[in-house]
Structure formats: structure tokens, C-alpha cells
Amino acid sequence: MPRAGARLSFHGAAQAVTGSCYALETSEARILIDCGMFQGSKTEKELNYRPFPFTPASLDAVLLTHAHIDHSGLLPKLAKDGFGGPIFATSATIDLCSVMLPDSGHIQEMEVSQLNRRNSRRGLPAVQPIYDAAQAGVTMTQFRPVSFGAWTPVAKGVKARYWNAGHLLGSASIELEVDTHADKPLRLLFSGDIGPAHKLLQSGPTAPRDLDYVICESTYGDVDRQEASPERRLEILEAEVDSAAKAAGALLIPSFAVERTQELLVDLVQLMDSGRVPSAPIFVDSPLATKASAVFEKHADDIGNGEALRQALRAPQVRFTETVEQSKAIARIRGFHVVIAASGMCEAGRIRHHLKEWLWREAATILFVGFQAQGTLGRILLDGASRVRLMGEDVQVGARIRSVDLYSGHADGPELATWLAGRGAVSGAVFLTHGETHAIDGLEERLRHTRSGLHIVTPTLDSVFKLEGATPHRVEGPGRLAPDSAGRRDWHNELSNLILDIDDAVAQATDERARKQIIRRLQKALAREAEGSAHLAR
């Protein structure tokens, strides 16, 4: 439907960190910036299965900032549901997506197969994956490469220019010029994910100045990494590895397969080769990480510390496991060794099997090296849970739970403020996205102290804004989730906690009579709840 000016919609990463997806509509074109998968709580992940809040076939193009699944992961679903246009991305992003999207489809096939076996036993209907590996492969034919710094026409009246975001191999901030048939074009900048100053394999981010609107990530908007430097990062990792070696057990590192794993390999090999920590086997137990490492090696000449990366990938300590049998064999190893496995938030993949083997053991160390979204197992462990539900079982947490924040691919609060200051005047507004509420609030407070007069907007999921004049005007409409649901623990997390609490109460009861009393009280409470629900239904 033709409209004057432009409309900007936020269909993901609004007061949450995942599901990045923004739609820009003019009188002549409709484009999408990113189409990411929701991660975190089950309530948010359920959005991946719902229809898109727009018609995929109506889109003219998709512009992709980078390959991470929370930005690219629903592209095969978009194509499956009718989108047939081009997907513009840098060459390195296309190379990474060519391994990451089929891997995502394969994981969904495996998980749905396991779920359907359970559903069959329960008499429940079978479900389908969001998409499969074959659909992901077909979607790759829609990708079109773009170069940094060159203007590219992407739809009628819209052209784009990609700038290095310093976050990941191939990552970009995307500048748009939109012809609205006014005196001058509308200028927007989508930050994508902005890398920090101390990134091992990336150079610093770049971007244009003097824009009408900036859509800026805020993942670590309330964090100030005062001691961030390459040597400080090595010192902290050295201390953690040394402590794990003294405990004489496994050092499990739940790691994102793309770039975080490669950075860790460079630093671990350097520490071991220099004698700063004991040498030990380093298992990279992730088929995706193995494939991604090959892509990084292909582009090593284009990234920082490329030669150090090549050496780390070929180091004698490093062992890439491919098959399930090889992965299972790692569980037979005792003594100090390192396992790097996906997923980085412990929500799927081989890391969950390693956690089941080691999480209850005091000799083990679990080292987190990246952001943990609310509702994920990684966040629950990092927040200090003493027991967790893992693969259908209650597991006592005996391992040391540790975290190193200096491997983050995201700029912190001061770096984001500096990046925004480098954009010069912003005549319209800055939209703060891709952050939990506390992070957005922290960055907004920082900006209000340093950029007086700057108009700041914090969109909610599925909110729509008219970009006309100096101020964006919100268009009210229903969102798929309540505004206070995104980026938070959900009912499933509460249910898991309740099950653990019941188990504890029953276990602490003095005798069988006391245990039966607990169970009867719970049954009565559930019966009262059912009666109340039936009354409301009438």
C-alpha cells in the first residue's frame, strides 16, 4: 500500500538480544534488514514457528548485516514462505552462511526427530522443523555479494552502502539512502553488531556521519570494560586455565562456533606454547566450528592476526572432532583437557552432553566467554543455580562456573557512545535495539549525559514508526509478545525451578508420611487452580 515518507518496523531484537529483524517500507519498496532466529526463553523461541508479521512475498530484498544465527537464522523460513528476492551480504558473510544455515537446518531436523519420537510415545501429533538443511541450501542461491564502501541499488528508490562493523568476519553496518521524493533522500544507518576495540581478529568499526536515523545495538550498553586489552585478556584466560588444570578435570567452554572458537584457539595455543599454562589436548567438538574454521582460514589474509590463526588451527594440541563417536569418546578422558563445543548458551548441541558428564563433578570448570540470554541454560548457570534441569534430568552443579567477558564481540557502553558520537549530527532519532532492558537503560542514560538534545527511542517488538520530519511517530499496533515478555525468564524457566523445588522438598521430608503430605497439598492446589480456570471459562 503506497504511503508517504517511510515506515520502520521492529520485528525482533526489540528490548531483547535475539531475532534481529527490521522492515523498511516506502511508497515504492519493502526491504528487510536481517531476519534472525529468536533464542532465549521458550516463549521467545516459539516465535520462530509462527507466521511472520508481514508477507514474505511482498518484500523486494533483504539486507544482511552478518552471519550470526540471531541475524540470519530465519532466512530459509522467509524463502520457504514465499520470499524470492535477493539477499545482499558481504562475500565473507555469504561464505559463513553457506555453512551456518545448513547446520541450523540439520540441528532442527535432529531435534524435531527426537521430539517426534517422544510425542509418538505420548500420543501427541508430529511436528515439522522450521526448515531443513535442503531448504537452507536452496536459500543460498538468493545471496548476492556486495563490497564494503560501494553504493548498491537494492530496491526501487533505495540504495545501500556496507561499512565494516568490526564484530565478525564479514560483519557490516548498513547505510541506506531512501528516495522519498522530498528535497533530499532519507539517510539511515543500521549498526548491526558493533565490535569492541580489543577484538583479536577484527579491525575497528567504521561508519558514515550526519544521518537522519540510526538504529543502534546496545547489548552491553550498561557495561564498562575498564581493563580491556589483549594482554589483560590473556592474563585472565591464563588464570582460568591454570585453575582448571590444578583441578585436574575438564575445562568446558560453551562457545559460539563462529569466530569465538577461533579466537580462543589462538589464545590457548599461545599460552600453552609459551609455557604460561600446562599443555593439554584442546578438542573442538563442533562440526560447524570445523567448517567455520576453514572459512576463516580462507579469509585469513583479510583479518587481523591471520597468520596466528593459521598456526593455531594446525597446532598439535588442537583436535577437531567430526563424528558422534569421536565426540562420545571425549567423555572417557580424565585429567586436564579442554573441550570447546557449541552452543554458546548451552541450549543445544554437543556441549549439553559434556555438561551432563561433567557439571556435577568438582574437578570440572565451565568457562563462559560470551553473552548468555535470559532463560538459557548458560544464563541460569551463570546466575548461580545450584541445580538445573538438563536433558530431562536434575543435575547438581558441582563444577566451578566462571566467565571471561573480554572475548565478547560487542562494544561496551563507552565504546557504543564513542561510535555514536562519531556519527555526528543525527537529525531524527537514535533507536536503541538488540539489548535487554537494563542494557538499553544504561546506554540511554550515558547518551543523555553526553549528547544533550539527542532524541532516543526504545522500540518494543513489532512496533512501527513513521519516519517523517525530525521526529519519528509511533503507529500503534499489537505485538506478538507483551512488551514485558522479551528478554526475560518465562513460564518454562519457572516450571523447571518448581520441579527442582518439589524434588528438594520431598527429599528433605523426614519420612514417607511427610512426603505424601507434600504431594497431597500440591494436588489440592492444582485442583483448586483447575476449578478456578473452569469457572472463568464459563
C-alpha positions as CSV (number, residue, x, y, z in Angstrom):
1,M,0.0,0.0,0.0
2,P,1.7,3.3,-1.1
3,R,2.5,5.7,1.8
4,A,4.3,9.0,2.0
5,G,7.7,9.0,3.7
6,A,8.9,5.7,5.2
7,R,7.8,3.3,7.9
8,L,10.2,1.4,10.1
9,S,9.1,-1.8,11.9
10,F,10.9,-3.7,14.6
11,H,10.1,-7.4,14.3
12,G,12.9,-8.7,16.5
13,A,15.8,-7.6,18.8
14,A,13.5,-5.1,20.5
15,Q,14.3,-5.0,24.2
16,A,15.9,-8.4,23.7
17,V,19.1,-9.6,22.1
18,T,18.0,-12.1,19.5
19,G,15.7,-12.3,16.5
20,S,17.1,-9.2,14.8
21,C,14.7,-8.2,12.0
22,Y,13.7,-4.7,10.9
23,A,11.4,-3.8,8.0
24,L,11.6,-0.6,6.0
25,E,8.7,0.4,3.8
26,T,8.4,3.2,1.3
27,S,5.8,4.1,-1.3
28,E,7.9,2.1,-3.8
29,A,9.7,-0.6,-1.9
30,R,9.7,-3.0,1.0
31,I,13.0,-4.3,2.4
32,L,14.1,-6.3,5.4
33,I,17.3,-5.7,7.4
34,D,18.3,-9.0,8.9
35,C,16.0,-12.0,9.5
36,G,17.3,-13.6,12.7
37,M,16.2,-16.6,14.8
38,F,14.9,-16.0,18.3
39,Q,16.9,-17.6,21.1
40,G,16.5,-17.4,24.9
41,S,13.3,-18.4,26.7
42,K,10.8,-20.9,25.1
43,T,8.3,-18.1,24.8
44,E,10.6,-16.2,22.5
45,K,11.8,-19.3,20.6
46,E,8.2,-20.2,19.9
47,L,8.1,-17.1,17.7
48,N,10.3,-18.9,15.2
49,Y,7.4,-21.2,14.4
50,R,4.8,-18.6,14.0
51,P,4.0,-16.8,10.7
52,F,6.0,-13.7,10.0
53,P,4.1,-10.5,10.9
54,F,4.4,-9.4,7.3
55,T,4.0,-11.1,3.9
56,P,7.4,-12.5,2.8
57,A,6.4,-12.5,-0.9
58,S,5.8,-8.7,-0.7
59,L,9.5,-8.0,0.1
60,D,11.8,-6.7,-2.6
61,A,15.1,-7.5,-0.9
62,V,16.8,-8.5,2.4
63,L,20.0,-6.8,3.6
64,L,22.1,-8.9,6.0
65,T,24.5,-7.3,8.4
66,H,26.3,-10.6,9.3
67,A,26.1,-14.3,9.5
68,H,25.3,-15.0,13.2
69,I,22.1,-17.0,13.5
70,D,20.3,-14.4,15.6
71,H,20.6,-12.2,12.5
72,S,20.4,-14.7,9.6
73,G,18.7,-17.8,11.0
74,L,15.2,-17.4,9.7
75,L,16.2,-16.5,6.1
76,P,15.4,-20.1,4.9
77,K,12.0,-19.9,6.5
78,L,11.5,-16.5,4.8
79,A,12.3,-18.1,1.4
80,K,10.2,-21.2,2.2
81,D,7.2,-18.9,3.0
82,G,7.4,-17.0,-0.3
83,F,10.3,-14.6,-0.4
84,G,12.1,-14.9,-3.8
85,G,14.2,-11.7,-3.9
86,P,17.9,-11.1,-3.4
87,I,19.7,-11.3,-0.1
88,F,22.6,-8.8,-0.1
89,A,25.6,-9.5,2.1
90,T,29.4,-9.3,2.0
91,S,31.3,-12.2,0.4
92,A,32.7,-13.4,3.8
93,T,29.2,-13.4,5.3
94,I,27.9,-15.5,2.4
95,D,30.8,-18.0,2.9
96,L,29.8,-18.3,6.6
97,C,26.1,-18.5,5.9
98,S,26.8,-21.3,3.5
99,V,27.9,-23.5,6.4
100,M,25.8,-21.9,9.2
101,L,22.4,-22.0,7.7
102,P,22.5,-25.7,6.6
103,D,23.9,-26.6,10.0
104,S,20.9,-24.8,11.6
105,G,18.6,-26.7,9.4
106,H,20.3,-30.0,10.3
107,I,20.1,-29.2,14.0
108,Q,16.3,-28.6,13.6
109,E,15.9,-31.8,11.8
110,M,17.7,-33.8,14.5
111,E,15.8,-32.0,17.4
112,V,12.4,-32.5,15.7
113,S,13.2,-36.1,15.1
114,Q,13.9,-36.7,18.8
115,L,10.8,-34.7,19.8
116,N,8.6,-36.7,17.5
117,R,9.8,-39.9,19.0
118,R,8.8,-38.6,22.4
119,N,5.5,-37.3,21.0
120,S,4.7,-40.7,19.5
121,R,5.1,-42.3,22.9
122,R,2.9,-39.7,24.5
123,G,0.2,-40.0,21.7
124,L,0.9,-36.4,20.6
125,P,1.0,-35.3,16.9
126,A,4.3,-35.0,15.0
127,V,5.8,-31.5,14.4
128,Q,7.8,-30.2,11.5
129,P,11.1,-28.3,11.7
130,I,11.1,-24.6,10.9
131,Y,13.2,-25.6,7.8
132,D,15.7,-28.3,6.9
133,A,19.2,-28.3,5.6
134,A,18.0,-28.7,2.0
135,Q,15.9,-25.5,2.2
136,A,18.9,-23.7,3.7
137,G,20.9,-24.8,0.7
138,V,18.3,-23.6,-1.8
139,T,18.1,-20.2,0.1
140,M,21.9,-19.7,-0.5
141,T,21.1,-19.3,-4.3
142,Q,19.4,-16.0,-3.4
143,F,22.5,-14.4,-1.9
144,R,24.2,-11.5,-3.8
145,P,27.7,-10.3,-2.8
146,V,28.4,-6.6,-2.0
147,S,31.7,-4.8,-1.3
148,F,32.4,-2.5,1.6
149,G,32.2,1.1,0.7
150,A,30.4,0.8,-2.6
151,W,26.8,2.0,-3.2
152,T,24.5,-0.8,-4.3
153,P,20.9,-0.3,-5.6
154,V,18.8,-2.8,-3.6
155,A,15.2,-1.8,-4.4
156,K,13.4,0.9,-6.3
157,G,14.4,4.2,-4.7
158,V,16.7,2.6,-2.1
159,K,20.5,2.1,-2.3
160,A,22.8,0.7,0.4
161,R,26.4,1.0,1.4
162,Y,28.2,-1.5,3.7
163,W,30.7,-0.5,6.4
164,N,33.0,-2.7,8.4
165,A,31.3,-3.3,11.8
166,G,34.4,-4.9,13.4
167,H,32.2,-7.6,15.0
168,L,32.7,-10.8,12.9
169,L,34.3,-11.8,9.7
170,G,32.3,-10.0,7.0
171,S,30.1,-8.1,9.5
172,A,28.7,-4.8,8.4
173,S,26.8,-1.7,9.4
174,I,24.4,-0.8,6.6
175,E,23.8,2.8,5.4
176,L,20.7,3.4,3.4
177,E,19.6,6.3,1.2
178,V,15.9,6.3,0.5
179,D,14.3,8.5,-2.2
180,T,11.1,9.8,-0.6
181,H,10.6,12.4,-3.4
182,A,11.5,15.2,-0.9
183,D,14.3,17.8,-1.2
184,K,16.9,15.2,-0.1
185,P,17.0,11.5,0.5
186,L,16.3,9.9,3.9
187,R,19.5,8.6,5.4
188,L,19.5,5.7,7.8
189,L,22.2,3.6,9.4
190,F,21.7,0.1,10.9
191,S,24.6,-0.6,13.2
192,G,24.4,-4.4,13.1
193,D,26.6,-5.6,15.9
194,I,29.5,-3.3,16.7
195,G,32.8,-4.8,17.6
196,P,34.9,-3.7,20.6
197,A,38.3,-2.0,20.3
198,H,40.3,-5.1,21.5
199,K,38.8,-7.6,19.1
200,L,41.5,-10.2,18.2
201,L,40.6,-11.0,14.6
202,Q,38.9,-7.7,13.5
203,S,39.8,-4.1,13.0
204,G,37.8,-1.2,14.5
205,P,34.3,-0.4,13.1
206,T,33.8,2.4,10.6
207,A,30.6,4.2,9.5
208,P,29.3,7.4,7.9
209,R,28.3,10.7,9.5
210,D,25.3,13.1,9.6
211,L,22.3,10.8,9.4
212,D,18.6,11.2,9.8
213,Y,18.1,8.0,11.8
214,V,20.5,5.5,13.5
215,I,19.4,2.0,14.6
216,C,22.0,1.1,17.2
217,E,22.6,-2.2,19.1
218,S,23.0,-2.0,22.9
219,T,23.9,-5.5,24.0
220,Y,26.5,-4.3,26.6
221,G,25.2,-0.7,26.9
222,D,25.4,-0.7,30.7
223,V,28.9,-2.4,30.8
224,D,32.2,-0.6,31.1
225,R,35.2,-2.9,30.5
226,Q,37.8,-0.6,32.1
227,E,40.7,-3.1,31.8
228,A,40.1,-4.4,28.3
229,S,43.3,-5.0,26.3
230,P,44.9,-8.0,24.5
231,E,47.3,-8.7,27.4
232,R,44.7,-8.4,30.0
233,R,42.5,-10.9,28.1
234,L,45.4,-13.3,28.0
235,E,46.1,-12.8,31.7
236,I,42.5,-13.6,32.7
237,L,42.4,-16.6,30.4
238,E,45.7,-17.8,31.8
239,A,44.4,-17.7,35.4
240,E,41.2,-19.6,34.5
241,V,43.1,-22.3,32.5
242,D,45.7,-22.6,35.3
243,S,43.0,-23.1,37.9
244,A,41.2,-25.7,35.8
245,A,44.5,-27.6,35.2
246,K,45.1,-27.7,39.0
247,A,41.6,-29.2,39.5
248,A,42.7,-31.9,37.1
249,G,39.3,-32.2,35.3
250,A,37.7,-31.0,32.1
251,L,37.7,-27.3,31.2
252,L,34.4,-27.0,29.2
253,I,34.0,-23.8,27.1
254,P,30.5,-23.4,25.7
255,S,31.4,-21.3,22.7
256,F,29.9,-19.8,19.6
257,A,31.3,-21.9,16.7
258,V,32.0,-18.9,14.5
259,E,34.9,-16.5,15.5
260,R,34.7,-17.0,19.3
261,T,36.1,-20.6,18.9
262,Q,38.8,-19.4,16.5
263,E,39.8,-16.5,18.9
264,L,40.0,-19.0,21.8
265,L,42.2,-21.3,19.8
266,V,44.7,-18.5,19.1
267,D,45.0,-17.5,22.7
268,L,45.0,-21.1,24.2
269,V,47.8,-22.2,21.8
270,Q,49.8,-19.1,22.5
271,L,49.5,-19.7,26.3
272,M,50.4,-23.3,26.0
273,D,53.3,-22.8,23.6
274,S,54.8,-20.1,25.8
275,G,54.6,-22.3,28.9
276,R,52.3,-19.9,30.7
277,V,49.8,-22.8,31.2
278,P,50.2,-26.6,31.1
279,S,49.9,-28.0,27.6
280,A,46.8,-30.3,27.1
281,P,44.6,-31.6,24.4
282,I,42.1,-29.0,23.0
283,F,39.1,-30.6,21.5
284,V,36.9,-28.5,19.1
285,D,33.8,-30.6,19.3
286,S,31.6,-28.9,16.8
287,P,31.2,-29.8,13.1
288,L,30.1,-26.2,12.5
289,A,33.2,-24.8,14.2
290,T,35.3,-27.1,12.0
291,K,33.7,-25.8,8.8
292,A,33.7,-22.2,10.0
293,S,37.5,-22.5,10.8
294,A,38.0,-23.4,7.1
295,V,36.2,-20.3,6.1
296,F,38.3,-18.2,8.4
297,E,41.5,-19.8,7.1
298,K,40.3,-18.9,3.5
299,H,39.9,-15.2,4.6
300,A,43.0,-15.1,6.9
301,D,44.8,-12.5,4.7
302,D,41.8,-10.1,5.2
303,I,41.7,-10.3,9.0
304,G,43.9,-9.2,11.9
305,N,46.3,-11.9,13.3
306,G,45.5,-14.1,10.3
307,E,48.9,-15.9,10.5
308,A,48.5,-16.6,14.2
309,L,45.1,-18.1,13.4
310,R,46.6,-20.4,10.7
311,Q,49.2,-21.6,13.2
312,A,46.6,-22.3,15.9
313,L,44.3,-24.3,13.6
314,R,47.3,-26.5,12.8
315,A,48.7,-26.8,16.3
316,P,49.4,-30.3,17.6
317,Q,47.3,-29.7,20.7
318,V,44.2,-28.9,18.6
319,R,41.9,-31.8,17.6
320,F,38.7,-31.3,15.6
321,T,36.1,-34.0,16.2
322,E,33.6,-34.7,13.5
323,T,31.6,-37.8,14.2
324,V,29.3,-38.6,17.1
325,E,31.5,-41.5,18.1
326,Q,34.5,-39.2,18.3
327,S,32.5,-36.8,20.5
328,K,31.4,-39.6,22.8
329,A,35.0,-40.8,23.1
330,I,36.0,-37.5,24.7
331,A,33.8,-38.4,27.8
332,R,36.3,-41.3,28.5
333,I,39.2,-38.9,29.1
334,R,40.1,-38.0,32.7
335,G,42.7,-35.4,33.8
336,F,43.0,-31.9,32.5
337,H,41.8,-31.3,28.9
338,V,39.9,-28.5,27.2
339,V,36.6,-29.0,25.3
340,I,35.2,-26.2,23.1
341,A,31.7,-27.0,22.0
342,A,28.6,-25.3,20.8
343,S,26.1,-24.0,21.6
344,G,27.5,-20.9,23.3
345,M,24.4,-20.5,25.5
346,C,24.1,-24.3,26.2
347,E,20.7,-24.5,24.6
348,A,21.6,-27.3,22.1
349,G,24.4,-29.2,20.5
350,R,27.2,-31.3,22.0
351,I,28.0,-29.0,24.9
352,R,24.9,-30.3,26.7
353,H,26.3,-33.9,26.6
354,H,29.6,-32.7,28.0
355,L,27.8,-30.8,30.7
356,K,25.8,-33.9,31.6
357,E,29.1,-35.8,32.0
358,W,31.0,-33.1,34.0
359,L,28.6,-30.5,35.5
360,W,28.2,-32.4,38.8
361,R,31.9,-33.0,39.2
362,E,34.0,-30.7,41.4
363,A,37.1,-31.3,39.2
364,A,35.3,-29.6,36.2
365,T,35.4,-26.0,35.2
366,I,32.7,-24.4,33.0
367,L,34.0,-21.2,31.4
368,F,31.6,-18.8,29.6
369,V,33.1,-16.5,27.1
370,G,30.1,-14.8,25.5
371,F,26.7,-13.3,26.2
372,Q,24.1,-15.5,27.8
373,A,20.5,-14.5,27.0
374,Q,17.8,-14.7,29.7
375,G,16.1,-18.0,30.0
376,T,19.0,-20.0,28.6
377,L,20.8,-22.8,30.5
378,G,24.0,-20.8,30.2
379,R,22.4,-17.7,31.9
380,I,20.9,-19.9,34.6
381,L,24.3,-21.4,35.4
382,L,26.0,-18.0,35.3
383,D,23.4,-16.6,37.7
384,G,24.4,-19.2,40.3
385,A,21.9,-22.1,40.1
386,S,22.9,-25.0,42.4
387,R,20.8,-27.5,40.4
388,V,19.5,-27.4,36.9
389,R,17.3,-29.5,34.6
390,L,19.5,-30.9,31.8
391,M,18.3,-33.3,29.1
392,G,15.3,-34.4,31.2
393,E,17.3,-34.9,34.5
394,D,18.1,-33.0,37.6
395,V,21.8,-32.2,37.9
396,Q,23.6,-30.9,40.9
397,V,26.1,-28.2,40.0
398,G,29.5,-29.2,41.4
399,A,31.7,-27.6,38.8
400,R,33.3,-24.2,39.0
401,I,31.3,-21.7,37.0
402,R,33.5,-19.0,35.6
403,S,33.2,-16.2,33.0
404,V,35.6,-14.1,30.9
405,D,33.8,-11.1,29.3
406,L,36.8,-9.9,27.2
407,Y,36.0,-12.2,24.3
408,S,32.7,-10.5,23.6
409,G,32.2,-9.5,20.0
410,H,30.2,-6.5,21.2
411,A,31.4,-3.0,22.1
412,D,30.7,-1.9,25.7
413,G,28.8,1.2,26.8
414,P,31.6,3.7,26.4
415,E,32.6,2.3,23.0
416,L,29.0,2.4,21.8
417,A,28.7,6.0,22.9
418,T,32.0,6.8,21.1
419,W,30.8,5.1,18.0
420,L,27.5,7.1,18.1
421,A,29.5,10.4,18.7
422,G,31.4,9.6,15.5
423,R,28.2,9.6,13.5
424,G,28.0,13.4,14.0
425,A,24.6,15.0,13.9
426,V,21.5,12.8,13.9
427,S,18.6,14.9,12.9
428,G,15.8,12.4,13.6
429,A,16.4,9.8,16.3
430,V,18.5,7.0,17.6
431,F,16.6,3.7,18.1
432,L,18.2,1.6,20.8
433,T,17.8,-2.1,19.9
434,H,19.4,-5.5,20.4
435,G,19.7,-5.3,24.2
436,E,17.9,-6.3,27.4
437,T,16.2,-3.5,29.3
438,H,19.0,-2.9,31.7
439,A,21.5,-2.5,28.9
440,I,19.3,-0.2,26.9
441,D,18.6,1.9,30.0
442,G,22.4,2.1,30.8
443,L,23.2,3.3,27.3
444,E,20.4,5.7,27.2
445,E,21.5,7.3,30.5
446,R,25.1,7.6,29.2
447,L,23.9,9.2,26.0
448,R,21.7,11.7,27.8
449,H,24.7,12.9,29.7
450,T,27.0,13.2,26.7
451,R,24.6,14.1,23.8
452,S,22.0,16.6,25.1
453,G,19.1,17.1,22.7
454,L,19.5,13.7,21.1
455,H,16.1,12.0,20.5
456,I,16.3,8.4,21.8
457,V,13.6,5.8,21.1
458,T,13.4,2.3,22.6
459,P,11.1,0.2,20.4
460,T,9.1,-2.8,21.5
461,L,8.5,-6.0,19.5
462,D,6.5,-5.3,16.3
463,S,6.3,-1.6,17.0
464,V,6.0,0.6,13.8
465,F,7.3,4.2,13.3
466,K,6.6,6.7,10.6
467,L,9.8,8.5,9.6
468,E,8.5,11.9,8.6
469,G,10.1,15.1,9.6
470,A,12.5,15.4,12.5
471,T,10.6,13.1,14.9
472,P,9.5,9.5,14.3
473,H,5.8,8.9,15.0
474,R,4.9,5.6,16.5
475,V,2.0,3.7,14.9
476,E,0.2,1.7,17.5
477,G,-0.4,-2.0,16.8
478,P,-0.5,-5.3,18.5
479,G,2.8,-7.1,19.1
480,R,3.3,-10.9,19.1
481,L,4.5,-10.7,22.8
482,A,3.6,-8.5,25.7
483,P,6.2,-5.7,26.0
484,D,7.5,-7.0,29.3
485,S,7.9,-10.6,28.0
486,A,11.0,-10.2,25.8
487,G,14.5,-10.8,27.2
488,R,13.2,-12.3,30.5
489,R,12.7,-15.7,32.0
490,D,9.4,-17.3,31.1
491,W,6.9,-19.9,32.4
492,H,9.2,-22.8,31.3
493,N,12.0,-21.5,33.4
494,E,9.6,-21.1,36.4
495,L,8.3,-24.6,35.8
496,S,11.9,-26.1,35.9
497,N,12.5,-24.2,39.1
498,L,9.3,-25.5,40.6
499,I,10.2,-29.1,39.7
500,L,13.5,-28.7,41.4
501,D,11.9,-27.1,44.5
502,I,9.4,-30.0,44.7
503,D,12.2,-32.6,44.4
504,D,14.1,-30.7,47.2
505,A,11.1,-30.6,49.5
506,V,10.3,-34.3,49.0
507,A,13.9,-35.3,49.5
508,Q,14.1,-33.3,52.8
509,A,10.9,-34.7,54.2
510,T,11.6,-36.9,57.2
511,D,9.5,-39.9,56.3
512,E,7.0,-41.3,53.8
513,R,4.1,-39.7,55.6
514,A,5.6,-36.3,55.3
515,R,6.4,-36.9,51.6
516,K,2.8,-37.9,51.0
517,Q,1.5,-34.8,52.7
518,I,3.6,-32.6,50.4
519,I,2.2,-34.4,47.4
520,R,-1.4,-34.1,48.6
521,R,-1.1,-30.4,49.2
522,L,0.3,-29.9,45.7
523,Q,-2.5,-32.0,44.2
524,K,-5.1,-29.9,46.1
525,A,-3.5,-26.7,44.9
526,L,-3.7,-27.9,41.3
527,A,-7.3,-29.0,41.7
528,R,-8.3,-25.5,43.1
529,E,-6.4,-23.9,40.1
530,A,-8.3,-26.2,37.6
531,E,-11.6,-25.3,39.3
532,G,-10.8,-21.6,39.1
533,S,-9.9,-21.8,35.4
534,A,-13.1,-23.8,34.6
535,H,-15.2,-21.1,36.4
536,L,-13.5,-18.3,34.4
537,A,-14.1,-20.2,31.2
538,R,-17.9,-20.3,32.0
